[in-house]
Amino acid sequence: MSKLAKTLLLTILLVLIGTVTAYLYGIGMGLLVMIVLPLLVRKFNRLVNQLQEDRKIKRMGDYVTAYTIAKNFGETEARVEDWCKQGRVPGAFKRDNLWLIPRDFTIYDMDSSMMEQADGKF
């Protein structure tokens, strides 16, 4: 089922639940249900996405932070994070406020044009 179909179905369901609640318990309670329920659904979806991401991390192997890579290569953490943002570090992804980089990353994983752009340090 597509995301649009799921959203439409959820909207119809919320309106139906809100209408029934308003009929049984009054307009105020019906409106409250129609406002609070979508917030709970969003929170639940975020939790499910985070769990799926955690499983992905466990399956993919060990990762280290940008700080660790920076320390190993004698660079600043900000510079390594910039490399990650620019897509220079293969397999790196952002989780919350941390960049996670595969533990086996080396400078040779970056292509030669990228190494030249890194101030010729490599």
MARBA-3410 file (N, C-alpha, C, O; in Angstrom, 1 decimal):
122
0.8,-1.2,0.0,0.0,0.0,0.0,0.9,1.2,0.0,1.9,1.3,0.8 ~ 0.6,2.2,-0.8,1.4,3.4,-0.9,1.2,4.3,0.3,0.3,4.1,1.1 ~ 2.2,5.2,0.5,2.1,6.1,1.6,0.9,7.0,1.5,0.3,7.3,2.6 ~ 0.5,7.4,0.3,-0.7,8.3,0.2,-1.9,7.5,0.6,-2.8,8.1,1.2 ~ -2.0,6.3,0.2,-3.2,5.5,0.5,-3.3,5.2,2.0,-4.3,5.3,2.6
-2.1,5.0,2.7,-2.1,4.8,4.1,-2.5,6.1,4.8,-3.2,6.1,5.8 ~ -2.0,7.2,4.3,-2.4,8.5,4.9,-3.9,8.8,4.8,-4.5,9.3,5.7 ~ -4.4,8.5,3.6,-5.8,8.7,3.4,-6.7,7.8,4.3,-7.6,8.3,4.9 ~ -6.3,6.6,4.4,-7.0,5.6,5.2,-6.9,6.0,6.7,-7.9,6.0,7.4 ~ -5.8,6.5,7.1,-5.6,6.9,8.5,-6.4,8.2,8.8,-7.1,8.3,9.9
-6.5,9.1,7.8,-7.3,10.3,8.0,-8.8,9.9,8.1,-9.5,10.4,9.0 ~ -9.3,9.1,7.3,-10.7,8.6,7.3,-10.9,7.9,8.7,-12.0,8.2,9.3 ~ -10.0,7.1,9.1,-10.2,6.4,10.4,-10.2,7.4,11.6,-11.1,7.3,12.5 ~ -9.4,8.4,11.5,-9.3,9.4,12.6,-10.6,10.2,12.6,-11.2,10.5,13.7 ~ -11.1,10.6,11.5,-12.4,11.3,11.4,-13.5,10.5,11.9,-14.4,11.0,12.7
-13.6,9.2,11.6,-14.6,8.3,12.1,-14.5,8.1,13.6,-15.5,8.2,14.3 ~ -13.3,7.9,14.1,-13.1,7.8,15.5,-13.5,9.1,16.2,-14.2,9.0,17.3 ~ -13.1,10.2,15.7,-13.5,11.5,16.3,-15.0,11.7,16.3,-15.5,12.3,17.3 ~ -15.7,11.4,15.2,-17.1,11.5,15.1,-17.8,10.7,16.1,-18.8,11.1,16.8 ~ -17.4,9.4,16.2,-18.1,8.5,17.2,-17.8,9.0,18.6,-18.7,9.0,19.4
-16.6,9.4,18.9,-16.3,9.9,20.2,-17.1,11.2,20.5,-17.6,11.4,21.6 ~ -17.2,12.1,19.5,-18.0,13.3,19.7,-19.5,12.9,20.0,-20.1,13.6,20.9 ~ -20.0,12.0,19.3,-21.4,11.5,19.5,-21.6,11.0,20.9,-22.6,11.3,21.6 ~ -20.6,10.1,21.3,-20.8,9.5,22.6,-20.4,10.4,23.8,-21.1,10.3,24.9 ~ -19.4,11.2,23.7,-18.8,11.9,24.8,-18.9,13.4,24.7,-18.5,14.2,25.6
-19.3,13.9,23.6,-19.4,15.4,23.4,-18.4,15.9,22.4,-17.4,15.2,22.1 ~ -18.6,17.1,21.8,-17.8,17.7,20.8,-16.3,17.8,21.3,-15.4,17.6,20.5 ~ -16.2,18.3,22.5,-14.8,18.6,23.0,-14.0,17.4,23.0,-12.8,17.4,22.6 ~ -14.5,16.2,23.5,-13.7,15.0,23.5,-13.4,14.5,22.1,-12.4,14.0,21.8 ~ -14.4,14.7,21.2,-14.2,14.3,19.8,-13.1,15.0,19.2,-12.2,14.5,18.5
-13.0,16.4,19.4,-11.9,17.2,18.9,-10.6,16.8,19.5,-9.6,16.8,18.8 ~ -10.6,16.5,20.8,-9.4,16.2,21.5,-8.8,14.9,20.9,-7.6,14.8,20.6 ~ -9.7,13.9,20.6,-9.2,12.6,20.0,-8.7,12.9,18.6,-7.7,12.3,18.3 ~ -9.3,13.7,17.9,-8.9,14.0,16.5,-7.5,14.8,16.5,-6.8,14.7,15.5 ~ -7.2,15.5,17.6,-5.9,16.2,17.6,-4.8,15.3,18.2,-3.7,15.3,17.7
-5.1,14.6,19.3,-4.1,13.8,20.0,-3.7,12.5,19.3,-2.6,12.2,19.3 ~ -4.7,11.9,18.7,-4.4,10.6,18.1,-3.4,10.7,16.9,-2.5,9.8,16.9 ~ -3.4,11.7,16.1,-2.4,11.8,15.0,-1.0,12.0,15.6,0.0,11.5,15.1 ~ -0.9,12.8,16.7,0.4,13.0,17.4,0.9,11.7,17.9,2.1,11.4,17.8 ~ 0.0,10.8,18.5,0.5,9.5,19.0,0.9,8.6,17.8,1.9,7.9,18.0
0.2,8.7,16.7,0.6,7.9,15.6,2.0,8.3,15.1,2.8,7.4,14.7 ~ 2.2,9.6,15.0,3.5,10.1,14.5,4.6,9.6,15.4,5.7,9.2,15.0 ~ 4.4,9.7,16.7,5.4,9.3,17.7,5.7,7.8,17.6,6.8,7.4,17.6 ~ 4.6,7.0,17.4,4.8,5.6,17.2,5.6,5.3,15.9,6.5,4.4,15.9 ~ 5.3,6.0,14.8,6.0,5.8,13.6,7.5,6.1,13.8,8.4,5.4,13.2
7.8,7.2,14.5,9.2,7.6,14.8,9.9,6.4,15.5,11.1,6.1,15.2 ~ 9.3,5.9,16.5,9.9,4.8,17.3,10.1,3.6,16.4,11.2,2.9,16.5 ~ 9.2,3.2,15.6,9.3,2.1,14.7,10.5,2.3,13.7,11.3,1.5,13.5 ~ 10.6,3.6,13.2,11.7,3.9,12.3,13.1,3.8,13.0,14.0,3.3,12.4 ~ 13.1,4.2,14.2,14.4,4.2,15.0,14.8,2.7,15.3,15.9,2.4,15.2
13.8,1.9,15.6,14.1,0.5,15.8,14.6,-0.2,14.5,15.6,-1.0,14.6 ~ 14.0,0.1,13.4,14.5,-0.4,12.1,15.9,0.1,11.8,16.7,-0.7,11.3 ~ 16.2,1.3,12.2,17.5,1.9,12.0,18.6,1.2,12.9,19.7,0.9,12.5 ~ 18.1,0.9,14.1,19.0,0.2,15.1,19.4,-1.2,14.6,20.5,-1.6,14.6 ~ 18.4,-1.9,14.0,18.6,-3.2,13.4,19.6,-3.1,12.3,20.5,-4.0,12.1
19.4,-2.1,11.4,20.3,-1.9,10.3,21.7,-1.7,10.7,22.6,-2.2,10.1 ~ 21.9,-0.9,11.8,23.3,-0.7,12.3,23.9,-2.0,12.8,25.1,-2.3,12.5 ~ 23.1,-2.8,13.5,23.6,-4.0,14.1,24.0,-5.0,12.9,25.0,-5.7,13.0 ~ 23.2,-5.0,11.9,23.4,-5.9,10.7,24.7,-5.5,9.9,25.4,-6.3,9.4 ~ 24.9,-4.2,9.8,25.9,-3.7,8.9,27.3,-3.7,9.5,28.3,-3.5,8.8
27.5,-4.0,10.8,28.8,-4.1,11.4,29.1,-2.9,12.3,28.2,-2.2,12.7 ~ 30.4,-2.8,12.7,30.8,-1.8,13.6,31.0,-0.4,13.0,31.5,-0.3,11.9 ~ 30.6,0.6,13.7,30.7,2.0,13.3,31.5,2.8,14.4,31.4,2.4,15.5 ~ 32.1,3.8,13.9,32.8,4.7,14.9,32.3,6.1,14.6,31.7,6.4,13.5 ~ 32.5,7.1,15.5,32.1,8.4,15.3,33.1,9.2,14.5,34.2,8.8,14.3
32.7,10.4,14.0,33.6,11.3,13.3,34.8,11.7,14.2,35.9,11.9,13.6 ~ 34.6,11.8,15.5,35.7,12.2,16.4,36.8,11.1,16.3,38.0,11.5,16.3 ~ 36.4,9.9,16.3,37.4,8.8,16.3,38.2,8.8,15.0,39.4,8.7,15.0 ~ 37.5,9.0,13.9,38.2,9.1,12.6,39.1,10.3,12.5,40.2,10.2,12.1 ~ 38.6,11.4,13.1,39.4,12.6,13.1,40.7,12.4,13.9,41.8,12.8,13.5
40.6,11.8,15.0,41.7,11.5,15.9,42.7,10.6,15.1,43.9,10.8,15.2 ~ 42.2,9.6,14.5,43.1,8.6,13.7,43.8,9.3,12.6,45.0,8.9,12.3 ~ 43.2,10.2,11.9,43.8,10.9,10.7,44.4,12.2,11.0,45.0,12.8,10.1 ~ 44.4,12.7,12.3,45.0,14.0,12.6,44.2,15.1,12.0,44.8,16.2,11.7 ~ 42.9,15.0,11.9,42.1,16.1,11.4,41.1,16.5,12.5,41.1,16.0,13.6
40.4,17.6,12.2,39.4,18.1,13.2,38.1,17.3,13.0,37.8,16.8,11.9 ~ 37.3,17.2,14.0,36.0,16.5,13.9,35.1,17.2,12.9,34.4,16.6,12.1 ~ 35.2,18.6,12.9,34.3,19.3,12.0,34.7,19.0,10.5,33.8,18.9,9.7 ~ 35.9,18.8,10.3,36.4,18.5,8.9,35.8,17.1,8.4,35.4,17.0,7.3 ~ 35.9,16.2,9.3,35.5,14.8,9.0,33.9,14.9,8.8,33.4,14.2,7.9
33.2,15.6,9.6,31.8,15.8,9.4,31.5,16.4,8.1,30.5,16.1,7.5 ~ 32.3,17.4,7.7,32.1,18.0,6.4,32.3,17.0,5.3,31.5,17.0,4.3 ~ 33.3,16.1,5.4,33.5,15.1,4.4,32.2,14.2,4.3,31.8,13.8,3.2 ~ 31.6,13.9,5.5,30.4,13.1,5.5,29.3,13.8,4.8,28.6,13.2,4.0 ~ 29.1,15.0,5.1,28.0,15.8,4.5,28.1,15.9,3.0,27.1,15.8,2.3
29.4,16.0,2.5,29.6,16.1,1.1,29.6,14.7,0.4,29.8,14.7,-0.8 ~ 29.4,13.7,1.2,29.4,12.3,0.6,30.7,11.7,0.3,30.8,10.7,-0.5 ~ 31.8,12.2,0.9,33.1,11.7,0.6,33.4,10.4,1.3,34.3,9.7,0.9 ~ 32.7,10.2,2.4,33.0,9.0,3.2,31.9,7.9,2.9,30.8,8.1,3.3 ~ 32.3,6.9,2.2,31.3,5.8,1.9,30.8,5.1,3.1,31.6,4.7,4.0
29.5,4.9,3.1,28.9,4.2,4.2,28.6,5.0,5.4,28.0,4.5,6.4 ~ 28.9,6.3,5.5,28.7,7.1,6.6,27.2,7.6,6.6,26.6,7.9,5.5 ~ 26.6,7.7,7.8,25.3,8.2,7.9,25.1,8.9,9.2,25.8,8.6,10.2 ~ 24.1,9.8,9.3,23.9,10.6,10.5,22.8,10.0,11.3,21.8,9.6,10.8 ~ 23.1,9.8,12.6,22.2,9.3,13.6,22.1,10.3,14.7,23.0,10.5,15.4
20.9,10.9,14.9,20.7,11.9,15.9,21.7,13.0,15.5,21.6,13.6,14.4 ~ 22.6,13.3,16.4,23.6,14.4,16.0,25.0,13.9,15.7,26.0,14.6,15.7 ~ 25.1,12.5,15.6,26.4,11.9,15.3,26.5,11.4,13.9,25.6,10.8,13.4 ~ 27.7,11.5,13.3,28.0,10.8,12.1,28.6,9.5,12.4,29.6,9.4,13.2 ~ 28.0,8.4,11.9,28.6,7.1,12.1,29.3,6.6,10.8,28.7,6.7,9.7
30.5,6.2,11.0,31.4,5.8,9.9,31.8,4.4,10.1,32.2,4.0,11.2 ~ 31.8,3.6,9.0,32.3,2.2,9.1,33.7,2.2,9.8,34.6,3.0,9.4 ~ 33.9,1.3,10.7,35.1,1.2,11.5,36.3,0.9,10.5,37.4,1.4,10.8 ~ 36.1,0.2,9.4,37.3,-0.1,8.5,37.5,1.0,7.5,38.2,0.7,6.5 ~ 37.0,2.2,7.7,37.2,3.3,6.7,38.6,3.7,6.7,39.3,3.9,7.7
39.2,3.9,5.5,40.5,4.4,5.3,40.5,5.6,4.3,39.5,5.7,3.6 ~ 41.5,6.3,4.3,41.5,7.4,3.3,41.5,7.0,1.9,41.2,7.7,1.0 ~ 41.9,5.7,1.7,41.9,5.2,0.3,40.5,4.8,-0.1,40.3,4.6,-1.3 ~ 39.6,4.9,0.8,38.2,4.7,0.3,37.6,5.9,-0.4,36.7,5.8,-1.2 ~ 38.3,7.1,-0.2,37.9,8.3,-0.9,38.6,8.3,-2.2,39.7,7.8,-2.3
37.9,8.7,-3.3,38.6,8.6,-4.6,39.6,9.7,-4.7,39.7,10.6,-3.9 ~ 40.5,9.6,-5.7,41.7,10.5,-5.8,41.3,12.0,-5.9,42.0,12.8,-5.3 ~ 40.2,12.3,-6.6,39.9,13.8,-6.6,39.5,14.3,-5.3,39.7,15.4,-5.0 ~ 38.8,13.4,-4.5,38.4,13.8,-3.1,39.7,14.0,-2.2,39.7,14.9,-1.4 ~ 40.6,13.1,-2.4,41.9,13.2,-1.6,42.6,14.5,-1.9,43.2,15.1,-1.0
42.6,14.9,-3.2,43.3,16.1,-3.6,42.6,17.3,-3.0,43.2,18.3,-2.6 ~ 41.3,17.3,-2.9,40.5,18.4,-2.3,40.7,18.5,-0.8,40.4,19.5,-0.2 ~ 41.2,17.4,-0.2,41.4,17.4,1.3,42.8,18.1,1.6,43.5,17.6,2.5 ~ 43.1,19.1,0.9,44.4,19.9,1.1,45.6,19.1,0.9,46.7,19.4,1.4 ~ 45.5,18.0,0.1,46.7,17.3,-0.3,47.4,16.6,0.9,48.6,16.2,0.9
46.7,16.4,2.0,47.3,15.8,3.2,47.6,14.4,3.0,48.4,13.8,3.8 ~ 46.9,13.8,2.1,47.0,12.3,2.0,47.9,11.9,0.8,48.1,10.8,0.5
END
